[in-house]
Amino acid sequence: MTLAEAFRNQAQSCARLDSPFMQRLLTLLATDWPADSALGRKLAGFTGDIGPSGHSLPLRVAGGLHALVLSGRSPGLAACYPPHTPDDAPLRDAVMEALATHEAFMIDWVDSPPQTNEVRRSAALIAGARVVCAQFDLPVMLSELGASGGLNLMWDHFALSVGGTTLGPDDPALTLTPDWTGPLPPATVPRIASRAGVDLNPLNPRDADDLLRLTAYLWADQPERLARTRAAAAVFDAEMTRGDAIDWLEQRLTAQPEGQVHLIQHTVAWQYFPAPAQARGTALIEAAGAQATQTRPLAWLSMETEGDVTGAVGAALTLRLWPGDLRLTLGRADFHGRWVNWTGPT
């Protein structure tokens, strides 16, 4: 795949995810990318998959440009970003000028892969956790794999409004309103005893530079995502670890106290783990599950793609519970959490 093809493919993906500005920006970059610049040569040096399942170079570039806007480094570019709606020519000129003027910033920015915390995914996590706590009425030890900035560890601070019913705290940090199909989740209210996450490069939402990186990968014509992320960051208090997810999980599985249910969660992260890591992680969880009891149970909540499943839309919501290794299909959810097709435990 060429870089131009990667830009165009990502442009179409963004269009499907309701971001016409990103479609426009990435299409422009596909046509006018400065291949002979230092930034162009840096990106040309990447090997392997440069698209969304690999290095995600188009999103790295777009994130860097948005960071220039959010940080105030490029007023000229900001004047051409939403809510402004310039013609293609001034937008192209502003983008090319920003890439040239801030080339050193961009070269540094694209060293790291995209990182976001799509807070709307917490709608599925809230519902799934309520299934867990309906089964085991115990405080929750919460663990997240591939947690990025850890914002989706804070879902008990968020309200979920579906079908005219609002579930969650009386004074939520934010309220999630996905297009919801199906019955309501259980009424059981989870009680979080502790929360922790792991990522190869965890970001601290309380740090201004890290929050800039989290928000820069949100799309400029979707300001509501920006508002949600900042609201979630304001209540963040999770413990985050930098490291290999499966090594961390191995230690975490042995730390579960008596009288708590250990809930392991991940959203659109497991699929990026190498196959040997997936196999080892599954074996560790299943071995811990075999030792689970009613007073020290284990739950594994997943929101992930299903590889080559033909015609699958969105991510599959699945849950495994121990003791007993009960395997539940909960429904499907949009990757950005815009909708949830909830079947409930089946």
MARTIGU-59384 format. One record per residue (C-alpha): x, y, z. Coordinates in Angstrom, 3 decimals. Each point is the difference from the previous one (the first is absolute). Last residue first. Example, Ala and Ser with C-alpha at 12.3 -4.5 7.8 and 13.67 -1.06 7.14 Angstrom:
13.670 | -1.060 | 7.140
-1.370 | -3.440 | 0.660
***
This chain:
-27.389 | -15.020 | 25.636
0.574 | 2.807 | 2.510
-1.573 | 3.237 | -1.233
-0.770 | 0.488 | -3.653
1.409 | 3.511 | -0.203
0.517 | 1.625 | -3.380
2.071 | 2.976 | 1.152
0.449 | 3.162 | -2.018
2.388 | 2.956 | -0.209
2.595 | -1.836 | 2.103
2.899 | 0.939 | -2.259
0.565 | -3.607 | -1.117
-3.774 | -0.487 | -0.258
-1.294 | -2.647 | 2.356
-1.199 | -3.582 | -0.210
-1.999 | -2.321 | 2.227
0.437 | -1.630 | 3.418
1.223 | -3.481 | -0.944
0.670 | -1.964 | 3.163
2.442 | -2.780 | 0.859
-0.362 | -1.477 | 3.517
3.354 | -1.429 | 1.023
-1.365 | -1.734 | 3.129
1.626 | 2.140 | 2.632
0.528 | 2.223 | -1.904
-1.623 | 2.352 | -2.481
0.707 | 0.678 | -3.675
-1.477 | 3.045 | -1.734
-0.312 | 0.992 | -3.630
-0.851 | 3.224 | -1.810
0.865 | -0.320 | -3.704
1.259 | 3.102 | -1.774
-1.610 | 1.892 | -2.860
-1.674 | -1.682 | -2.947
0.802 | -3.597 | -0.920
-0.748 | -0.800 | -3.647
2.473 | -2.847 | -0.204
1.838 | -0.828 | 3.216
3.648 | 0.326 | -1.042
1.412 | 1.440 | 3.196
-2.662 | 0.238 | 2.676
0.351 | 3.599 | 1.087
0.168 | 0.717 | 3.718
-2.004 | 1.086 | 3.044
0.982 | -2.475 | 2.735
-1.021 | -0.586 | 3.602
1.857 | -2.715 | 1.928
-1.427 | -0.752 | 3.469
1.580 | -1.787 | 2.974
-1.481 | -1.099 | 3.327
1.531 | 0.121 | 3.495
-2.941 | -0.615 | 2.359
-1.818 | -2.303 | -2.437
3.313 | -1.683 | -0.784
2.623 | 0.344 | -2.720
2.853 | -2.499 | -0.360
-0.984 | -1.123 | -3.509
-0.475 | 3.655 | -0.875
3.631 | 0.711 | 0.847
1.041 | -2.705 | -2.463
-2.434 | 1.387 | -2.587
1.391 | 3.505 | 0.422
3.608 | -1.163 | -0.295
-0.745 | -2.171 | -3.038
-1.824 | 2.843 | -1.743
2.892 | 2.364 | 0.651
2.531 | -2.510 | -1.309
-1.985 | -0.571 | -3.184
-0.525 | 3.717 | -0.558
3.689 | 0.671 | 0.611
0.968 | -2.707 | -2.506
-2.402 | 1.550 | -2.558
1.513 | 3.462 | 0.313
-2.269 | 2.498 | 1.804
-1.814 | 2.413 | -2.338
-3.287 | -1.927 | 0.118
0.026 | 0.209 | 3.802
-0.317 | 3.797 | -0.170
-3.391 | 0.863 | -1.510
-1.500 | 0.241 | 3.503
1.457 | -1.868 | 2.974
-1.373 | -1.083 | 3.363
1.066 | -2.303 | 2.835
-2.437 | -0.055 | 2.939
1.327 | -1.581 | 3.202
-2.915 | -0.614 | 2.358
0.795 | 0.854 | 3.605
-0.471 | -1.854 | 3.304
3.475 | -1.504 | 0.152
2.563 | 2.322 | -1.498
1.282 | -0.276 | -3.583
3.773 | 0.498 | -0.202
0.833 | -3.245 | -1.829
-1.843 | 1.052 | -3.154
1.767 | 3.372 | 0.019
3.431 | -1.587 | -0.220
-0.883 | -2.009 | -3.110
-1.887 | 2.985 | -1.395
3.106 | 2.170 | 0.159
2.010 | -2.542 | -2.000
-2.939 | -0.220 | -2.416
-0.314 | 3.746 | -0.502
3.697 | 0.679 | -0.530
1.022 | 3.160 | 1.769
-0.821 | 3.467 | 1.247
-2.380 | -0.202 | 2.954
-3.024 | 2.196 | 0.753
-1.792 | 0.402 | 3.341
-3.373 | 1.650 | -0.527
-1.023 | 3.417 | 1.327
-1.591 | 1.804 | -2.947
-2.881 | 2.312 | 0.916
1.032 | 2.993 | -2.174
1.258 | -2.303 | -2.756
-3.550 | -1.267 | -0.523
-1.256 | 3.542 | -0.566
2.882 | 0.741 | -2.376
-0.747 | -3.120 | -2.003
-3.710 | 0.752 | -0.156
0.597 | 3.562 | -1.206
2.388 | -1.168 | -2.730
-2.485 | -2.606 | -1.167
-2.685 | 2.721 | -0.150
2.305 | 2.039 | -2.206
-0.348 | -2.473 | -2.903
1.136 | 2.113 | -2.981
3.567 | 0.099 | 1.311
0.386 | -3.739 | 0.278
1.403 | -1.489 | 3.182
3.641 | -0.963 | -0.349
1.020 | 3.414 | 1.310
-1.996 | -0.611 | 3.192
2.149 | -2.838 | 1.335
3.240 | 1.673 | -1.099
-1.018 | 3.294 | 1.608
-0.948 | -1.874 | 3.180
3.515 | -1.431 | 0.091
1.551 | 3.447 | -0.373
-2.255 | 1.529 | 2.680
0.527 | -2.797 | 2.537
-3.136 | -1.019 | 1.940
-1.020 | -2.319 | -2.839
3.207 | -1.982 | 0.599
0.846 | -2.029 | -3.097
1.065 | -3.604 | 0.068
2.551 | -1.114 | -2.583
0.091 | -3.799 | -0.061
-3.302 | 0.067 | 1.879
-1.279 | -1.308 | 3.311
-3.015 | 0.785 | 2.131
-1.104 | 0.247 | 3.610
-3.217 | 0.375 | 1.979
-0.833 | -0.775 | 3.619
-3.090 | -0.733 | 2.118
-2.511 | 1.018 | -2.670
-3.625 | -0.588 | 0.996
-2.205 | -1.049 | -2.907
-3.706 | 0.968 | 0.131
-2.432 | -2.838 | -0.775
-2.851 | 1.206 | -2.214
0.825 | -2.482 | -2.752
0.520 | 1.411 | -3.501
-3.090 | 1.305 | -1.808
-1.476 | -2.048 | -2.808
0.936 | 0.319 | -3.671
1.220 | 2.705 | -2.361
1.817 | 3.058 | 1.309
1.154 | 2.998 | -2.020
2.599 | 1.147 | 2.485
-0.693 | 2.688 | 2.605
2.962 | 0.180 | 2.391
-0.254 | 2.498 | 2.857
3.025 | 1.756 | 1.434
1.743 | 0.538 | 3.350
-3.135 | -1.409 | 1.583
-1.837 | 1.596 | 2.942
-2.703 | -2.520 | 0.904
2.245 | -2.906 | -0.924
-0.963 | -2.599 | -2.606
-2.957 | -1.125 | -2.073
-2.337 | 2.410 | -1.753
-3.228 | -1.355 | -1.451
-1.892 | 1.480 | -2.959
1.041 | -2.894 | -2.222
3.676 | 0.475 | 0.693
1.980 | 2.517 | 2.067
3.268 | -1.338 | 1.390
1.584 | 2.102 | 2.732
3.757 | 0.239 | 0.473
2.029 | -0.118 | 3.244
-0.233 | -3.824 | 0.051
1.635 | 0.090 | -3.437
3.346 | 1.245 | 1.334
2.119 | -2.848 | -1.361
-0.991 | 1.256 | -3.434
2.226 | 3.042 | 0.600
3.100 | -2.131 | 0.522
2.320 | 2.062 | -2.202
0.818 | -2.879 | -2.367
-1.782 | -2.951 | 1.684
1.507 | -2.805 | -2.065
-1.178 | -2.489 | 2.630
-2.375 | 1.287 | 2.681
-0.337 | -1.318 | 3.562
-2.866 | 0.649 | 2.442
-0.205 | -1.549 | 3.486
-3.754 | 0.182 | 0.500
-1.938 | -0.146 | 3.262
-2.270 | -3.049 | 0.253
-3.528 | -0.969 | -1.007
1.138 | -2.601 | -2.525
-2.437 | -0.811 | -2.814
-1.749 | 3.376 | -0.040
3.464 | 1.492 | 0.436
1.264 | -1.582 | -3.211
-3.085 | 1.016 | -1.967
0.397 | 3.542 | 1.321
3.611 | -0.056 | -1.165
-1.170 | -0.788 | -3.529
-2.385 | 2.952 | -0.103
2.568 | 2.449 | 1.320
2.643 | -1.406 | -2.352
-2.281 | 0.373 | -3.027
-0.683 | 3.649 | 0.821
3.691 | 0.409 | 0.853
0.758 | -0.190 | -3.706
-1.219 | 3.607 | -0.110
3.263 | 1.026 | 1.691
2.068 | -0.634 | -3.114
3.377 | 0.170 | 1.685
2.433 | 0.848 | -2.713
3.532 | -0.858 | -0.871
1.490 | 0.138 | -3.460
3.471 | -1.517 | -0.388
3.075 | 1.933 | 1.153
2.845 | 1.224 | -2.221
-2.517 | 2.080 | -1.952
0.182 | 2.839 | 2.542
3.776 | 0.484 | -0.186
-0.032 | 0.467 | -3.749
-3.079 | 2.202 | 0.340
1.649 | 2.333 | 2.522
3.121 | 0.271 | -2.179
-2.166 | 0.706 | -3.053
-1.877 | 2.847 | 1.642
0.416 | 2.599 | -2.740
-0.104 | -2.497 | -2.872
-2.938 | -2.112 | 1.181
-1.840 | 3.141 | 1.110
0.501 | 1.687 | -3.382
-1.240 | -3.106 | -1.813
-3.087 | -0.171 | 2.204
-0.784 | 3.707 | -0.367
0.399 | -0.084 | -3.783
-2.224 | -3.089 | -0.308
-2.678 | 1.589 | 2.161
0.220 | 3.205 | -2.026
-0.464 | -1.962 | -3.260
-2.688 | -2.415 | 1.199
-2.485 | 2.700 | 0.956
-0.211 | 1.087 | 3.619
-2.541 | -1.306 | 2.526
0.869 | 1.317 | 3.458
-1.411 | -1.985 | 2.966
2.179 | -1.804 | -0.773
3.555 | 0.540 | -1.243
1.105 | 2.669 | -2.484
0.660 | 2.768 | 2.539
1.742 | -2.572 | 2.193
2.518 | -0.559 | -2.807
0.885 | 3.683 | -0.051
0.112 | 0.135 | 3.794
2.668 | -2.749 | 0.051
1.553 | -0.626 | 3.426
-3.263 | 0.582 | 1.854
0.211 | -3.339 | 1.804
-3.286 | -1.258 | -1.419
0.897 | 0.943 | -3.576
3.534 | -1.408 | -0.015
-1.375 | -3.106 | 1.720
-2.525 | -0.354 | -2.828
2.868 | -0.082 | -2.497
1.821 | -2.623 | 2.030
-3.116 | -2.132 | 0.243
-0.520 | 0.168 | -3.760
3.585 | -1.143 | -0.599
-0.254 | -2.870 | 2.488
-3.433 | -0.909 | -1.377
1.410 | -0.338 | -3.514
2.974 | -2.039 | 1.301
-2.121 | -2.661 | 1.679
3.070 | -2.170 | 0.750
-1.907 | -3.241 | -0.422
-3.710 | -0.862 | -0.056
-0.904 | 3.560 | -1.031
2.438 | 0.124 | -2.947
3.810 | 0.052 | -0.140
0.304 | -3.794 | -0.037
3.658 | -0.955 | -0.265
2.881 | 2.429 | -0.282
0.248 | 3.647 | 1.015
2.786 | 1.904 | -1.790
-2.406 | 1.836 | -2.295
-1.407 | 1.678 | 3.107
3.383 | 1.511 | 0.787
0.571 | 1.025 | -3.616
-3.277 | 1.908 | -0.058
0.831 | 1.720 | 3.274
3.405 | 1.052 | -1.375
-1.775 | 1.301 | -3.103
0.009 | -1.700 | -3.437
-3.337 | -1.762 | 0.559
-1.876 | 3.220 | 0.688
-3.522 | -1.581 | -0.095
-2.221 | 1.826 | -2.471
-2.474 | -2.598 | -1.275
-0.195 | -2.405 | 2.938
0.235 | 2.960 | 2.370
-3.101 | 1.569 | -1.563
-1.891 | -3.279 | 0.325
1.075 | -0.106 | 3.649
-1.329 | 3.485 | 0.684
-3.322 | -0.534 | -1.804
-0.778 | -3.321 | 1.675
1.090 | 1.510 | 3.309
-2.426 | 2.873 | -0.554
-2.809 | -2.353 | -0.993
0.263 | -1.789 | 3.356
-3.040 | -2.215 | 0.498
1.736 | -3.332 | 0.652
-0.617 | -1.234 | -3.544
1.740 | 3.147 | -1.266
2.917 | -0.730 | 2.302
0.385 | -3.445 | -1.537
-0.097 | 1.544 | -3.472
2.775 | 2.433 | 0.867
2.016 | -2.834 | 1.542
-0.052 | -1.820 | -3.313
0.985 | 3.172 | -1.852
2.919 | 0.760 | 2.326
1.199 | -3.616 | -0.165
-0.191 | 0.062 | -3.795
2.143 | 3.148 | -0.073
2.461 | -1.628 | 2.405
0.346 | -2.951 | -2.338
-1.338 | -3.433 | 0.916
***
